[in-house]
Every structure is written in C-alpha cells, then in structure tokens.
Amino acid sequence: MQKPPFSAVALTFAGALPFLAAALDIPLPGLPRGVVLAERYGLIIACFMAGCHWGFAARRGAAHWYALSVVAPLVILFTGPSLGLLAGVFAGLLVLDGAFQWAGLAPGWWLTLRVPVSALVITTLVVL
C-alpha cells in the first residue's frame, strides 16, 4: 500500500480530536460537550466524507457511485444523529472507502489513512 501524504495524516487525525474531546468530556471553546458535540460533529464529518466520495465518483461518472456517496448524510438526515447510528454510519463509510479504492477511484493510500481514523471515531462513539 502507498503511504498517505503527511498533511493528509495530520489533518485527518486533527479532525478526529473533537470526537476524542467528546468521549473524554474535554471542553472545547464555544462548543457543546459530550454526546451533543459527537452528534453534531459526526453529522458534519459524514457530510465531509460524502463530499470526498462524490469527488471519487466523479472520476467514473457512474450514477451508482454518486448515489452511494450520499447515503450516509441522507440516513442521518432522515433518522437524526444518534451515537449508535453514527457508529454504524462510520463503519459503512469505511466499507464504502474500500469499495472506492477497490474500483480504483480513491488514491492507493486511502485505506491506510481511513482504517485507523475510522477505528478511532467508531470507538469514541461506542464509548460515549
């Protein structure tokens, strides 16, 4: 597997810090704490991941890839964010990451980056 760029690794794990803060109940200036932070931030990150997947889908242009890329935020929209749902959504996003990489649409290093951060995020959601 290819090695992800350092900037991608650094920003990805920095982006996981609010999940850790929520799980450890560490206050972040101007933000809610605990479950509320995890639910709000989880929705934001699910939408961000949909954008990443949409970009991968654009490489092929097939309708099914576009449709798959927006499933996660739509599920959250219609069910409301909850910790259990978000943990499942992030597990599903990881499966989708694998599908995009398998299809050659994601960078060769994508799963090397996504597996550990997904494990971290899912763990924090389960701990909460």
TORMARTI-455927 format. One record per residue: x, z, y of N, C-alpha, C, CB in turn; residue in one letter; chain. Coordinates in nm, 3 decimals, m for minus. Each point is the difference from the previous one (the first is absolute). Glycine has a CB too. Layout:
TORMARTI-455927
[[X, Z, Y], [X, Z, Y], [X, Z, Y], [X, Z, Y], 'a', 'A'];
...
end
This chain:
TORMARTI-455927
[[0.083, 0.000, m0.119], [m0.083, 0.000, 0.119], [0.087, 0.000, 0.124], [m0.182, 0.121, m0.124], 'm', 'A'];
[[0.129, m0.181, 0.226], [0.072, m0.004, 0.127], [m0.014, 0.134, 0.072], [m0.039, m0.248, 0.017], 'q', 'A'];
[[0.135, 0.274, 0.069], [m0.001, 0.122, 0.079], [m0.074, m0.025, 0.131], [0.219, 0.074, m0.104], 'k', 'A'];
[[m0.314, 0.015, 0.140], [m0.073, m0.020, 0.127], [0.092, 0.024, 0.119], [m0.214, 0.069, m0.111], 'p', 'A'];
[[0.184, m0.134, 0.224], [0.079, 0.024, 0.121], [m0.010, 0.147, 0.041], [m0.037, m0.239, 0.074], 'p', 'A'];
[[0.145, 0.293, m0.022], [0.002, 0.140, 0.041], [m0.111, 0.032, 0.099], [0.246, 0.002, m0.037], 'f', 'A'];
[[m0.270, m0.091, 0.132], [m0.104, 0.027, 0.100], [m0.138, 0.012, m0.065], [0.136, m0.124, 0.172], 's', 'A'];
[[m0.162, 0.044, m0.274], [m0.128, 0.009, m0.070], [m0.012, 0.133, m0.073], [m0.004, m0.249, m0.026], 'a', 'A'];
[[0.112, 0.293, m0.037], [0.000, 0.129, m0.070], [m0.022, 0.114, 0.099], [0.154, m0.094, m0.177], 'v', 'A'];
[[m0.076, 0.093, 0.284], [m0.009, 0.108, 0.099], [m0.140, 0.008, 0.062], [0.244, m0.028, 0.048], 'a', 'A'];
[[m0.297, m0.085, m0.007], [m0.133, 0.001, 0.063], [m0.111, 0.033, m0.099], [0.083, m0.167, 0.163], 'l', 'A'];
[[m0.069, 0.122, m0.286], [m0.101, 0.030, m0.102], [m0.007, 0.150, m0.025], [0.038, m0.224, m0.105], 't', 'A'];
[[0.077, 0.287, 0.085], [m0.001, 0.143, m0.028], [m0.032, 0.083, 0.124], [0.166, m0.040, m0.182], 'f', 'A'];
[[m0.130, m0.008, 0.300], [m0.044, 0.067, 0.123], [m0.152, m0.007, 0.009], [0.219, m0.058, 0.116], 'a', 'A'];
[[m0.275, m0.054, m0.159], [m0.145, m0.016, 0.003], [m0.072, 0.090, m0.099], [0.037, m0.232, 0.071], 'g', 'A'];
[[0.034, 0.283, m0.170], [m0.060, 0.092, m0.097], [0.002, 0.144, 0.050], [0.072, m0.154, m0.183], 'a', 'A'];
[[0.001, 0.181, 0.290], [0.012, 0.138, 0.050], [m0.134, 0.064, 0.036], [0.224, m0.063, 0.084], 'l', 'A'];
[[m0.319, m0.008, m0.022], [m0.129, 0.065, 0.027], [m0.072, 0.047, m0.127], [m0.018, m0.142, 0.203], 'p', 'A'];
[[0.035, 0.071, m0.314], [m0.059, 0.045, m0.126], [0.066, 0.131, m0.045], [m0.051, m0.239, m0.065], 'f', 'A'];
[[0.183, 0.247, 0.079], [0.070, 0.123, m0.035], [m0.042, 0.114, 0.092], [0.195, m0.135, m0.085], 'l', 'A'];
[[m0.206, 0.105, 0.215], [m0.043, 0.102, 0.096], [m0.139, 0.051, m0.035], [0.140, m0.107, 0.177], 'a', 'A'];
[[m0.228, 0.017, m0.218], [m0.135, 0.041, m0.039], [0.004, 0.090, m0.123], [m0.091, m0.214, 0.094], 'a', 'A'];
[[0.168, 0.174, m0.195], [0.006, 0.077, m0.124], [0.062, 0.138, 0.021], [0.016, m0.214, m0.126], 'a', 'A'];
[[0.081, 0.222, 0.218], [0.069, 0.126, 0.026], [m0.061, 0.077, 0.116], [0.208, m0.103, m0.089], 'l', 'A'];
[[m0.315, 0.047, 0.147], [m0.069, 0.059, 0.116], [0.095, 0.026, 0.117], [m0.164, 0.104, m0.159], 'd', 'A'];
[[0.249, m0.202, 0.183], [0.093, 0.007, 0.114], [m0.068, m0.066, 0.119], [0.206, m0.003, m0.152], 'i', 'A'];
[[m0.217, 0.072, 0.264], [m0.067, m0.060, 0.116], [0.084, m0.111, 0.061], [m0.113, 0.218, 0.044], 'p', 'A'];
[[0.048, m0.326, m0.008], [0.062, m0.109, 0.074], [m0.068, m0.006, 0.136], [0.057, m0.132, m0.214], 'l', 'A'];
[[0.019, 0.121, 0.322], [m0.059, 0.005, 0.134], [m0.114, m0.100, 0.020], [0.222, 0.075, 0.083], 'p', 'A'];
[[m0.335, m0.023, m0.040], [m0.114, m0.084, 0.033], [m0.078, m0.055, m0.118], [0.124, m0.057, 0.198], 'g', 'A'];
[[m0.090, 0.099, m0.319], [m0.069, m0.051, m0.120], [m0.070, 0.113, m0.074], [0.170, m0.184, m0.020], 'l', 'A'];
[[m0.275, 0.149, m0.055], [m0.064, 0.102, m0.083], [0.094, 0.041, m0.112], [m0.228, m0.093, 0.055], 'p', 'A'];
[[0.189, 0.195, m0.130], [0.085, 0.050, m0.109], [m0.068, m0.020, m0.134], [0.102, 0.169, 0.156], 'r', 'A'];
[[m0.023, m0.157, m0.260], [m0.049, 0.005, m0.136], [m0.080, m0.120, m0.044], [m0.002, 0.239, 0.027], 'g', 'A'];
[[m0.113, m0.211, m0.085], [m0.084, m0.105, m0.059], [m0.043, m0.103, 0.103], [m0.080, 0.165, m0.168], 'v', 'A'];
[[0.043, m0.121, 0.288], [m0.046, m0.094, 0.103], [0.112, m0.099, 0.035], [m0.158, 0.175, 0.093], 'v', 'A'];
[[0.279, m0.125, m0.077], [0.114, m0.088, 0.028], [0.020, m0.099, m0.114], [0.109, 0.181, 0.137], 'l', 'A'];
[[m0.110, m0.133, m0.260], [0.022, m0.088, m0.116], [m0.107, m0.107, m0.010], [0.111, 0.190, m0.120], 'a', 'A'];
[[m0.237, m0.152, 0.143], [m0.107, m0.099, m0.010], [0.009, m0.105, 0.111], [m0.145, 0.175, m0.104], 'e', 'A'];
[[0.168, m0.131, 0.226], [0.010, m0.097, 0.111], [0.121, m0.090, m0.017], [m0.113, 0.163, 0.152], 'r', 'A'];
[[0.226, m0.102, m0.180], [0.123, m0.078, m0.013], [m0.006, m0.091, m0.123], [0.128, 0.184, 0.116], 'y', 'A'];
[[m0.190, m0.135, m0.223], [m0.015, m0.082, m0.121], [m0.078, m0.127, 0.027], [0.008, 0.206, m0.136], 'g', 'A'];
[[m0.113, m0.195, 0.215], [m0.077, m0.120, 0.038], [0.088, m0.097, 0.079], [m0.213, 0.136, 0.004], 'l', 'A'];
[[0.290, m0.083, 0.089], [0.087, m0.085, 0.081], [0.102, m0.073, m0.089], [m0.029, 0.156, 0.197], 'i', 'A'];
[[0.091, m0.083, m0.285], [0.103, m0.060, m0.085], [m0.061, m0.099, m0.100], [0.139, 0.208, 0.024], 'i', 'A'];
[[m0.258, m0.179, m0.074], [m0.067, m0.097, m0.089], [m0.026, m0.130, 0.076], [m0.108, 0.188, m0.130], 'a', 'A'];
[[0.069, m0.178, 0.256], [m0.021, m0.122, 0.080], [0.133, m0.072, 0.026], [m0.201, 0.108, 0.109], 'c', 'A'];
[[0.305, m0.030, m0.084], [0.133, m0.060, 0.019], [0.043, m0.076, m0.125], [0.061, 0.184, 0.159], 'f', 'A'];
[[m0.083, m0.123, m0.277], [0.037, m0.065, m0.125], [m0.083, m0.127, m0.021], [0.065, 0.222, m0.097], 'm', 'A'];
[[m0.192, m0.219, 0.139], [m0.083, m0.120, m0.010], [0.061, m0.112, 0.084], [m0.206, 0.141, m0.037], 'a', 'A'];
[[0.257, m0.105, 0.153], [0.067, m0.101, 0.085], [0.124, m0.057, m0.067], [m0.087, 0.118, 0.201], 'g', 'A'];
[[0.165, m0.031, m0.266], [0.117, m0.049, m0.074], [m0.043, m0.096, m0.110], [0.123, 0.214, 0.050], 'c', 'A'];
[[m0.224, m0.174, m0.124], [m0.048, m0.083, m0.110], [m0.061, m0.131, 0.051], [m0.042, 0.207, m0.135], 'h', 'A'];
[[m0.025, m0.202, 0.248], [m0.056, m0.122, 0.061], [0.114, m0.097, 0.031], [m0.196, 0.131, 0.098], 'w', 'A'];
[[0.304, m0.078, m0.045], [0.116, m0.084, 0.029], [0.056, m0.065, m0.126], [0.052, 0.146, 0.195], 'g', 'A'];
[[m0.047, m0.068, m0.304], [0.045, m0.058, m0.127], [m0.097, m0.108, m0.046], [0.111, 0.218, m0.061], 'f', 'A'];
[[m0.241, m0.191, 0.075], [m0.102, m0.097, m0.042], [0.014, m0.131, 0.077], [m0.155, 0.189, m0.057], 'a', 'A'];
[[0.194, m0.179, 0.183], [0.014, m0.120, 0.083], [0.109, m0.094, m0.053], [m0.078, 0.134, 0.198], 'a', 'A'];
[[0.170, m0.080, m0.275], [0.105, m0.086, m0.058], [m0.058, m0.096, m0.101], [0.167, 0.182, 0.035], 'r', 'A'];
[[m0.277, m0.145, m0.102], [m0.061, m0.084, m0.101], [m0.129, m0.063, 0.051], [0.101, 0.143, m0.177], 'r', 'A'];
[[m0.173, m0.069, 0.261], [m0.124, m0.052, 0.058], [m0.120, m0.001, m0.093], [0.143, m0.136, 0.139], 'g', 'A'];
[[m0.132, 0.196, m0.257], [m0.112, 0.002, m0.094], [m0.098, 0.111, 0.038], [0.148, m0.092, m0.183], 'a', 'A'];
[[m0.276, 0.061, 0.173], [m0.105, 0.093, 0.042], [0.008, 0.134, m0.074], [m0.144, m0.197, 0.052], 'a', 'A'];
[[0.176, 0.196, m0.180], [0.002, 0.127, m0.075], [0.107, 0.095, 0.050], [m0.087, m0.122, m0.197], 'h', 'A'];
[[0.200, 0.069, 0.244], [0.104, 0.089, 0.054], [m0.046, 0.062, 0.132], [0.179, m0.140, m0.112], 'w', 'A'];
[[m0.244, 0.060, 0.195], [m0.055, 0.055, 0.125], [m0.103, 0.109, m0.031], [0.039, m0.221, 0.118], 'y', 'A'];
[[m0.127, 0.194, m0.212], [m0.106, 0.096, m0.035], [0.061, 0.130, m0.053], [m0.157, m0.191, m0.052], 'a', 'A'];
[[0.255, 0.180, m0.036], [0.065, 0.120, m0.053], [0.068, 0.082, 0.108], [0.033, m0.120, m0.215], 'l', 'A'];
[[0.019, 0.051, 0.316], [0.074, 0.070, 0.104], [m0.087, 0.092, 0.084], [0.156, m0.191, 0.005], 's', 'A'];
[[m0.285, 0.168, 0.001], [m0.087, 0.082, 0.086], [m0.088, 0.098, m0.078], [0.001, m0.188, 0.160], 'v', 'A'];
[[0.015, 0.196, m0.291], [m0.085, 0.089, m0.079], [0.018, 0.146, 0.041], [0.014, m0.162, m0.190], 'v', 'A'];
[[0.109, 0.209, 0.203], [0.026, 0.142, 0.027], [m0.070, 0.051, 0.126], [0.218, m0.026, m0.113], 'a', 'A'];
[[m0.198, m0.038, 0.229], [m0.069, 0.053, 0.118], [m0.151, m0.012, m0.009], [0.200, m0.057, 0.133], 'p', 'A'];
[[m0.251, m0.046, m0.201], [m0.145, m0.013, m0.014], [m0.058, 0.111, m0.088], [0.022, m0.249, 0.029], 'l', 'A'];
[[0.048, 0.284, m0.135], [m0.044, 0.111, m0.085], [m0.009, 0.128, 0.083], [0.104, m0.109, m0.203], 'v', 'A'];
[[m0.002, 0.136, 0.282], [0.001, 0.121, 0.083], [m0.110, m0.007, 0.105], [0.248, 0.026, m0.037], 'i', 'A'];
[[m0.267, m0.141, 0.097], [m0.104, m0.016, 0.102], [m0.138, 0.034, m0.056], [0.139, m0.177, 0.112], 'l', 'A'];
[[m0.169, 0.126, m0.230], [m0.134, 0.017, m0.055], [m0.021, 0.131, m0.074], [m0.010, m0.244, m0.017], 'f', 'A'];
[[0.118, 0.315, m0.015], [m0.016, 0.127, m0.072], [0.042, 0.120, 0.084], [0.038, m0.122, m0.212], 't', 'A'];
[[0.041, 0.097, 0.315], [0.054, 0.110, 0.081], [0.128, 0.051, m0.064], [m0.231, 0.062, 0.079], 'g', 'A'];
[[0.329, m0.029, 0.005], [0.126, 0.047, m0.058], [m0.014, 0.141, m0.056], [0.125, m0.144, 0.162], 'p', 'A'];
[[m0.082, 0.161, m0.284], [0.012, 0.132, m0.062], [0.134, 0.002, m0.072], [m0.255, 0.029, m0.027], 's', 'A'];
[[0.305, 0.088, 0.001], [0.134, 0.008, m0.059], [0.007, m0.069, m0.136], [0.034, 0.214, 0.121], 'l', 'A'];
[[m0.134, m0.190, m0.207], [m0.001, m0.064, m0.131], [m0.009, m0.151, 0.010], [m0.105, 0.203, m0.093], 'g', 'A'];
[[0.017, m0.249, 0.180], [m0.014, m0.144, 0.019], [0.130, m0.060, 0.052], [m0.246, 0.028, 0.045], 'l', 'A'];
[[0.307, 0.037, 0.053], [0.125, m0.052, 0.056], [0.111, m0.004, m0.105], [m0.066, 0.089, 0.225], 'l', 'A'];
[[0.074, 0.013, m0.309], [0.101, m0.002, m0.107], [m0.023, m0.121, m0.090], [0.019, 0.253, 0.007], 'a', 'A'];
[[m0.145, m0.280, m0.041], [m0.032, m0.117, m0.082], [0.029, m0.130, 0.072], [m0.173, 0.133, m0.113], 'g', 'A'];
[[0.142, m0.138, 0.242], [0.026, m0.120, 0.080], [0.150, m0.029, 0.003], [m0.204, 0.046, 0.141], 'v', 'A'];
[[0.286, 0.058, m0.119], [0.144, m0.024, 0.005], [0.057, m0.039, m0.136], [0.014, 0.162, 0.189], 'f', 'A'];
[[m0.073, m0.111, m0.297], [0.040, m0.045, m0.133], [m0.038, m0.147, m0.018], [m0.028, 0.235, m0.093], 'a', 'A'];
[[m0.092, m0.272, 0.138], [m0.043, m0.140, m0.007], [0.086, m0.091, 0.086], [m0.230, 0.080, m0.043], 'g', 'A'];
[[0.269, m0.031, 0.160], [0.088, m0.079, 0.086], [0.134, m0.026, m0.068], [m0.111, 0.097, 0.203], 'l', 'A'];
[[0.160, 0.001, m0.278], [0.126, m0.019, m0.072], [m0.015, m0.106, m0.108], [0.061, 0.239, 0.046], 'l', 'A'];
[[m0.174, m0.239, m0.116], [m0.027, m0.105, m0.099], [m0.003, m0.136, 0.069], [m0.131, 0.163, m0.144], 'v', 'A'];
[[0.066, m0.168, 0.258], [m0.007, m0.126, 0.077], [0.139, m0.042, 0.049], [m0.235, 0.057, 0.070], 'l', 'A'];
[[0.317, 0.041, m0.029], [0.139, m0.031, 0.037], [0.070, m0.071, m0.115], [0.007, 0.201, 0.153], 'd', 'A'];
[[m0.028, m0.149, m0.274], [0.061, m0.061, m0.118], [m0.051, m0.141, m0.024], [0.025, 0.226, m0.098], 'g', 'A'];
[[m0.155, m0.246, 0.118], [m0.057, m0.133, m0.020], [0.058, m0.100, 0.101], [m0.211, 0.105, m0.088], 'a', 'A'];
[[0.222, m0.062, 0.213], [0.058, m0.089, 0.101], [0.146, m0.030, m0.030], [m0.159, 0.092, 0.170], 'f', 'A'];
[[0.233, 0.006, m0.217], [0.140, m0.026, m0.034], [0.009, m0.090, m0.123], [0.068, 0.221, 0.099], 'q', 'A'];
[[m0.149, m0.195, m0.201], [m0.001, m0.081, m0.121], [m0.030, m0.146, 0.032], [m0.072, 0.200, m0.133], 'w', 'A'];
[[m0.018, m0.222, 0.231], [m0.037, m0.137, 0.039], [0.105, m0.064, 0.092], [m0.240, 0.064, m0.022], 'a', 'A'];
[[0.344, 0.010, 0.055], [0.104, m0.055, 0.086], [m0.038, m0.003, 0.148], [0.072, m0.135, m0.193], 'g', 'A'];
[[m0.172, 0.212, 0.231], [m0.046, 0.000, 0.139], [0.062, 0.112, 0.082], [m0.212, m0.100, m0.078], 'l', 'A'];
[[0.255, 0.207, 0.014], [0.066, 0.112, 0.068], [0.151, m0.014, m0.018], [m0.201, 0.153, m0.038], 'a', 'A'];
[[0.278, m0.092, 0.126], [0.147, m0.006, m0.016], [0.042, 0.061, m0.134], [0.028, 0.012, 0.250], 'p', 'A'];
[[0.083, m0.057, m0.302], [0.050, 0.049, m0.128], [0.026, 0.150, m0.003], [0.099, m0.221, m0.033], 'g', 'A'];
[[m0.079, 0.281, 0.148], [0.028, 0.144, 0.008], [m0.126, 0.083, 0.023], [0.224, m0.056, 0.089], 'w', 'A'];
[[m0.341, m0.007, m0.078], [m0.122, 0.068, 0.042], [m0.033, 0.123, m0.087], [m0.084, m0.220, 0.083], 'w', 'A'];
[[0.083, 0.204, m0.214], [m0.035, 0.113, m0.086], [0.104, 0.110, 0.002], [m0.125, m0.158, m0.143], 'l', 'A'];
[[0.250, 0.123, 0.164], [0.105, 0.100, 0.013], [m0.030, 0.095, 0.115], [0.168, m0.162, m0.095], 't', 'A'];
[[m0.230, 0.110, 0.198], [m0.040, 0.080, 0.116], [m0.134, 0.069, m0.023], [0.125, m0.157, 0.148], 'l', 'A'];
[[m0.220, 0.085, m0.202], [m0.138, 0.049, m0.008], [m0.022, 0.107, m0.108], [m0.070, m0.221, 0.083], 'r', 'A'];
[[0.139, 0.214, m0.195], [m0.025, 0.097, m0.108], [0.032, 0.143, 0.045], [0.052, m0.179, m0.168], 'v', 'A'];
[[0.067, 0.208, 0.221], [0.025, 0.140, 0.037], [m0.087, 0.051, 0.114], [0.231, m0.035, m0.077], 'p', 'A'];
[[m0.257, m0.048, 0.176], [m0.083, 0.049, 0.111], [m0.145, 0.017, m0.044], [0.152, m0.114, 0.164], 'v', 'A'];
[[m0.200, 0.028, m0.252], [m0.135, 0.016, m0.052], [m0.011, 0.128, m0.082], [m0.030, m0.250, m0.004], 's', 'A'];
[[0.131, 0.278, m0.077], [0.001, 0.124, m0.078], [m0.004, 0.121, 0.093], [0.128, m0.115, m0.184], 'a', 'A'];
[[m0.052, 0.111, 0.291], [0.001, 0.109, 0.097], [m0.136, 0.017, 0.065], [0.242, m0.043, 0.043], 'l', 'A'];
[[m0.301, m0.066, 0.002], [m0.130, 0.005, 0.069], [m0.109, 0.049, m0.096], [0.071, m0.187, 0.153], 'v', 'A'];
[[m0.075, 0.132, m0.273], [m0.102, 0.041, m0.097], [0.016, 0.148, m0.034], [m0.007, m0.235, m0.095], 'i', 'A'];
[[0.129, 0.280, 0.078], [0.026, 0.142, m0.030], [m0.049, 0.090, 0.112], [0.198, m0.066, m0.135], 't', 'A'];
[[m0.171, 0.028, 0.259], [m0.046, 0.084, 0.112], [m0.152, 0.005, 0.005], [0.207, m0.058, 0.129], 't', 'A'];
[[m0.273, m0.053, m0.158], [m0.147, m0.002, 0.002], [m0.058, 0.085, m0.113], [0.007, m0.229, 0.101], 'l', 'A'];
[[0.058, 0.230, m0.216], [m0.046, 0.081, m0.112], [0.024, 0.148, 0.028], [0.048, m0.191, m0.159], 'v', 'A'];
[[0.065, 0.224, 0.221], [0.033, 0.139, 0.030], [m0.099, 0.059, 0.101], [0.243, m0.049, m0.046], 'v', 'A'];
[[m0.286, m0.033, 0.140], [m0.094, 0.048, 0.101], [m0.131, 0.040, m0.065], [0.108, m0.146, 0.173], 'l', 'A'];
end
